[in-house]
Amino acid sequence: QVQLVESGGGLVPPGGSLTLSCAASRRFVALNMGWYRQAPGNQRELVGIFRGSSADYADSVKGRFTLSRDFAKNTVSLQMSSLNTDDTAVYYCNMKSVGGTNYWGQGTQVTVST
């Protein structure tokens, strides 16, 4: 069983920056690696994801968020800048194995507020 461990969430003022990191408990071949988020009362939505070597982002974060990853080490990070209150949510790391199994982190809270 693979566990994903996230770190880096917290409270940040509008316009600030934050980096989230995620590491798998053991190595495996990941097809996709990325981040989702869920704000109160909303459905979980894609923030950004690596599908192979290509990174895709939600329109709402393009130009502000940047993914980085190490497929060999099963780590993925999300650098967030120019944060605004709409970015407040619980952020979840996700990795999908080549066998089709989806792994999720426990979630880390990001709060953008004065």
Phi, psi and omega in degrees: 000137181257134173245140177253128182247121182257155175207162173108355179289171178160195180259132181218144179284159176305137183089353182278182182230156180203147177237127175259143178231152181216134178227141177276150183287340174210162182282141174204167180275113182260131176280314180232150175216132180185196184227143172237167175215157179219117175268157180305130179081358181247162174280158176294135182231153178289135173260305179195149184207143170266124170247101190069232181264358184262135179253133176240144182232152170294146181302327185291344182242357181301134181086349180245328182249145179224129176269148168218153184206160172229101183296326182292326182262356182056053174234147177216138181234156179229111176269124184242131178226169182049046183293145175229174186297335178291346178275354178295123183183172167270127182257133183241131173279143179223137173224137179242128181281164178294341176278355177098002180279130177264127176248140181234145171281176183279347180098142177226134185279132171241122180238123178253112186198155174276000000 
